[in-house]
Amino acid sequence: MTPGSHLLVVGGGVAGASVAYFAARAGARVTVIDAGRHAASHVPSALVNPVRGQSGQVDPRAREGLRLTWALVDALAEAGVGVPHGRTGVVRPVPDDRTQQKFARNLPPGLPHRWLPAGDRPAALAPGWTHALLLPEGGWLDGAAFTAGLLAVSGAGVVRERARTWDAHTVTLENGERLGGDAVVWCGGAVGAGWAGEAGVQRAGTLLTLDRSPSLQPLSFGAYLAPAAAGGVLGATFEAPTSGWPGQGEQTPTLPLPSLGWLLGKGEALTDLSGVRVTGRWSGRRLSGLVAGRQPDGSWRLSGLGSKGFLLGPLLARHVAGDVLAARGM
Ligand SMILES: Cc1cc2nc3c(=O)[nH]c(=O)nc-3n(C[C@H](O)[C@H](O)[C@H](O)COP(=O)(O)OP(=O)(O)OC[C@H]3O[C@@H](n4cnc5c(N)ncnc54)[C@H](O)[C@@H]3O)c2cc1C
């Protein structure tokens, strides 16, 4: 691609917005086609957390990914776009010695961390946790603001339509209009995979919005408690995986009652929730099965970010944007 080449990006979540941002910075003209529906990236408060799950797994790209995400938050601020966030560190309480040993085994040498003695733990953390790991480079951010900020600062043109089909150089919209470009990158997330009739693994999830956050530092084991732009969140459930998006791709995921009970139980284990008011809920779907690169039809794709969209999405998008531009001679 030569400077001024035209890149079409389908999907304007964190994946598509990040691809647009990096491609535009490298000199490409970018058009994002985004239906603006069911974006998982609009999660009100996402953790930027390098140590995952209940065994403390760390993706080899985690540190580079989180540093890039924070660098983008800074770049957006410099461009006049404020993204609500907290670079406060993330606290991962651990219930027993066995789990602590698993976490310790998985921690790579270069990842800053500290096991907190009882006296140094956040006051809001419930008693009874055997260990607590502080990841000082982690934090939280407002997913919708971050995504919208990247898109705005990229300067990309945005077409608010659904793409029906696409190939290496064209995107056909639902209304039949055809857009042409030098390359196409598909970043449609879970809903887009559902619309395309793909059978990829998806997991619905819901978080509760709260009138305040009991802790300034996110707390995470099983569920997470974190501040948000307005109040806080307690998230998120993991519903049973499904193959594809149910129905015609328009239903908002439900919150089954047992999941609500599970979530509140996990929240109570992290902190005393008495006096905290639930103000609403937000639901989305995560798509598993990372794909980042060129497809057999010549188009490009970044999808399947699972629960790590804000940890790895911008980093992988930078790689994909770079590869697209390099493949086209830029
Ligand atoms: C409950 C929950 C909690 C989460 N918590 C965290 C967290 O704490 N930390 C973290 O890092 N990640 C978290 N995630 C995961 C994160 O939200 C996702 O990994 C990320 O948002 C995926 O981004 P994406 O750009 O691939 O897809 P999406 O954000 O879903 O964006 C896809 C966009 O493409 C559009 N689109 C799709 N198909 C088409 C089409 N054919 N034509 C036009 N437009 C189309 C959609 O309308 C949508 O706007 C969470 C997810 C959920 C559901």
Ligand as a Chemical Component Dictionary entry (heavy atoms), coordinates in Angstrom:
data_LIG
# 
_chem_comp.id                   LIG 
_chem_comp.type                 NON-POLYMER 
_chem_comp.pdbx_formal_charge   0 
_chem_comp.three_letter_code    LIG 
# 
loop_
_chem_comp_atom.comp_id 
_chem_comp_atom.atom_id 
_chem_comp_atom.alt_atom_id 
_chem_comp_atom.type_symbol 
_chem_comp_atom.charge 
_chem_comp_atom.model_Cartn_x 
_chem_comp_atom.model_Cartn_y 
_chem_comp_atom.model_Cartn_z 
_chem_comp_atom.pdbx_ordinal 
LIG C1  C1  C 0 -19.075 -9.057 29.929 1  
LIG C2  C2  C 0 -17.748 -8.808 29.280 2  
LIG C3  C3  C 0 -16.685 -8.360 30.051 3  
LIG C4  C4  C 0 -15.442 -8.144 29.470 4  
LIG N1  N1  N 0 -14.409 -7.689 30.245 5  
LIG C5  C5  C 0 -13.188 -7.469 29.687 6  
LIG C6  C6  C 0 -12.102 -6.993 30.465 7  
LIG O1  O1  O 0 -12.233 -6.771 31.679 8  
LIG N2  N2  N 0 -10.905 -6.790 29.847 9  
LIG C7  C7  C 0 -10.715 -7.042 28.511 10 
LIG O2  O2  O 0 -9.607  -6.841 28.000 11 
LIG N3  N3  N 0 -11.731 -7.498 27.744 12 
LIG C8  C8  C 0 -12.949 -7.727 28.311 13 
LIG N4  N4  N 0 -13.980 -8.205 27.547 14 
LIG C9  C9  C 0 -13.673 -8.622 26.166 15 
LIG C10 C10 C 0 -13.649 -7.468 25.198 16 
LIG O3  O3  O 0 -14.810 -6.706 25.370 17 
LIG C11 C11 C 0 -13.549 -8.054 23.778 18 
LIG O4  O4  O 0 -12.396 -8.864 23.682 19 
LIG C12 C12 C 0 -13.437 -6.963 22.717 20 
LIG O5  O5  O 0 -14.341 -5.936 22.953 21 
LIG C13 C13 C 0 -13.678 -7.529 21.330 22 
LIG O6  O6  O 0 -13.537 -6.460 20.414 23 
LIG P1  P1  P 0 -13.833 -6.584 18.866 24 
LIG O7  O7  O 0 -13.459 -5.286 18.277 25 
LIG O8  O8  O 0 -13.204 -7.838 18.342 26 
LIG O9  O9  O 0 -15.410 -6.845 18.760 27 
LIG P2  P2  P 0 -16.640 -5.895 19.150 28 
LIG O10 O10 O 0 -16.291 -4.959 20.236 29 
LIG O11 O11 O 0 -17.804 -6.797 19.388 30 
LIG O12 O12 O 0 -16.891 -4.996 17.865 31 
LIG C14 C14 C 0 -17.428 -5.504 16.682 32 
LIG C15 C15 C 0 -18.112 -4.344 15.961 33 
LIG O13 O13 O 0 -18.267 -4.695 14.613 34 
LIG C16 C16 C 0 -19.599 -4.415 14.207 35 
LIG N5  N5  N 0 -19.896 -5.360 13.125 36 
LIG C17 C17 C 0 -19.878 -6.705 13.171 37 
LIG N6  N6  N 0 -20.161 -7.238 11.979 38 
LIG C18 C18 C 0 -20.377 -6.206 11.140 39 
LIG C19 C19 C 0 -20.749 -6.118 9.789  40 
LIG N7  N7  N 0 -20.962 -7.207 9.038  41 
LIG N8  N8  N 0 -20.895 -4.886 9.247  42 
LIG C20 C20 C 0 -20.703 -3.768 9.990  43 
LIG N9  N9  N 0 -20.362 -3.794 11.294 44 
LIG C21 C21 C 0 -20.205 -5.002 11.873 45 
LIG C22 C22 C 0 -20.429 -4.639 15.458 46 
LIG O14 O14 O 0 -21.699 -3.998 15.354 47 
LIG C23 C23 C 0 -19.507 -4.028 16.499 48 
LIG O15 O15 O 0 -19.691 -2.633 16.590 49 
LIG C24 C24 C 0 -15.254 -8.392 28.094 50 
LIG C25 C25 C 0 -16.330 -8.812 27.308 51 
LIG C26 C26 C 0 -17.572 -9.019 27.892 52 
LIG C27 C27 C 0 -18.703 -9.478 27.037 53 
# 
loop_
_chem_comp_bond.comp_id 
_chem_comp_bond.atom_id_1 
_chem_comp_bond.atom_id_2 
_chem_comp_bond.value_order 
_chem_comp_bond.pdbx_ordinal 
LIG C1  C2  SING 1  
LIG C2  C3  SING 2  
LIG C2  C26 DOUB 3  
LIG C3  C4  DOUB 4  
LIG C4  N1  SING 5  
LIG C4  C24 SING 6  
LIG N1  C5  DOUB 7  
LIG C5  C6  SING 8  
LIG C5  C8  SING 9  
LIG C6  O1  DOUB 10 
LIG C6  N2  SING 11 
LIG N2  C7  SING 12 
LIG C7  O2  DOUB 13 
LIG C7  N3  SING 14 
LIG N3  C8  DOUB 15 
LIG C8  N4  SING 16 
LIG N4  C9  SING 17 
LIG N4  C24 SING 18 
LIG C9  C10 SING 19 
LIG C10 O3  SING 20 
LIG C10 C11 SING 21 
LIG C11 O4  SING 22 
LIG C11 C12 SING 23 
LIG C12 O5  SING 24 
LIG C12 C13 SING 25 
LIG C13 O6  SING 26 
LIG O6  P1  SING 27 
LIG P1  O7  DOUB 28 
LIG P1  O8  SING 29 
LIG P1  O9  SING 30 
LIG O9  P2  SING 31 
LIG P2  O10 DOUB 32 
LIG P2  O11 SING 33 
LIG P2  O12 SING 34 
LIG O12 C14 SING 35 
LIG C14 C15 SING 36 
LIG C15 O13 SING 37 
LIG C15 C23 SING 38 
LIG O13 C16 SING 39 
LIG C16 N5  SING 40 
LIG C16 C22 SING 41 
LIG N5  C17 SING 42 
LIG N5  C21 SING 43 
LIG C17 N6  DOUB 44 
LIG N6  C18 SING 45 
LIG C18 C19 SING 46 
LIG C18 C21 DOUB 47 
LIG C19 N7  SING 48 
LIG C19 N8  DOUB 49 
LIG N8  C20 SING 50 
LIG C20 N9  DOUB 51 
LIG N9  C21 SING 52 
LIG C22 O14 SING 53 
LIG C22 C23 SING 54 
LIG C23 O15 SING 55 
LIG C24 C25 DOUB 56 
LIG C25 C26 SING 57 
LIG C26 C27 SING 58 
# 
